[in-house]
Amino acid sequence: MNFYIYVIIMAVVTYLIRMIPLVLVNRDIKNTFIKSFLYYVPYAALASMTFPAILFSTTEMAAALAGFAVAVFMAFREKGLLLVALGACITVFVVEQAMGMFL
Amino acid sequence: MRHEILKGMKDAIPICAGYLAVGFTFGMAAVSQGITIGGATLISFTNLTSAGQFAGLTVIAAAAPYIEMALTQLVINLRYALMSLSLSQKLDSSVSRLQRCVIAFGITDEAFALVSTQEGKVGRYYIYGVMSVCIASWTSGTFFGAAASSALPASFSSALGIAIYGMFLAIIIPPAKKERSIAAVIGIAVILSSALYWLPGLNQISPGFAIIICTVLASAAGAILHPIKEEEMCS
């Protein structure tokens, strides 16, 4: 078993999955159901990737819950991608440091 | 053109933070499996995907047959096909077939999140801006992780681990406030993904497939309950 052949297989399979639909479907889809379906895909995909995975993204789940709450609050206030991401990171950092002092 | 590239790069800053941290972890994991620093960096540069690469390490470490590598990547990364299909309707008409082949390389969960939620059609330069930051941060993060003799401080990598999810929330919540149908789709997707994570039996399904199942069912529910009218598509 050769390392480079593994890497080539990984890269080619992954690339083809990404490339084939993007290149083959190069016209506007007219069907209302499919258009509506594709319109909702980003929201459905991002929501299912975020929860529950966000709870396990940190060392302490309590910190993740706090970061999650802060991110949801800031996103509701439409604070922008960078600020919301930063807010979540800082919350996790502070909560984990605080937990380290007490536990 | 320059403006668009810069806008893409600026929007991708939260991705950069997350990719550096996760890439670092991948680099360390690869080296601990006996892969060289150059080999680890090469994997990240050519694959640009996290879950698929971590699974790939397991296959390489087990010296499993090549076909197993191909099938593993197919199962874990099939969600990209759905994202690609969605993006195929999002690119503006100036994007040629060859340019689509270039853009395809950069379709990650996070790049898709940024590009697919832009208003109206998207041109190639914005995507090139996003891609360049993704590729640079993922590859260099892996290199540093593979080259480092010690891990990132746990407190640091833990805090960065949540960055990408914060970004996802910042992308989906504002439109959900404006359109109840989007909020409903998000709610359905979250319930489904929680069920697939926690319910016995259902939690045997691999994470890659779980995302596909949730996305297809929740989007289809949205399309049935609230089909989009022509004028809404452009917003």
Interface residues (C-beta under 8 A of the other chain):
Chain A: M1 F3 I5 Y6 V7 I9 M10 A11 V13 T14 Y15 I17 R18 M19 I20 P21 L22 V23 L24 V25 N26 D28 I29 T32 F33 I34 K35 S36 F37 L38 Y39 Y40 V41 P42 Y43 A44 A45 L46 A47 S48 M49 T50 F51 P52 A53 I54 S57 T58 T59 E60 A63 A64 G67 F68 A71 V72 M74 A75 F76 E78 K79 G80 L81 L82 L83 V84 A85 L86 G87 A88 C89 I90 V92 F93 E96 Q97 G100
Chain B: D11 I13 P14 A17 G18 I35 G39 L42 I43 T46 N47 L48 T49 G52 Q53 G56 V59 I60 A63 A64 Y66 M69 A70 Q73 L74 N77 L78 R79 Y80 A81 L82 M83 S84 L85 S86 L87 S88 Q89 R97 R100 C101 I103 A104 F105 I107 D109 F112 A113 L114 S116 T117 A154 S155 F156 S158 A159 L160 G161 I162 A163 I164 Y165 G166 M167 F168 L169 A170 I171 I172 I173 P174 P175 A176 K177 S181 I182 V185 I186 I188 A189 V190 L192 S193 S194 Y197 W198 A210 I211 C214 T215 V216 L217 A218 S219 A220 G222 A223 I224 H226 P227 I228 E232 M233
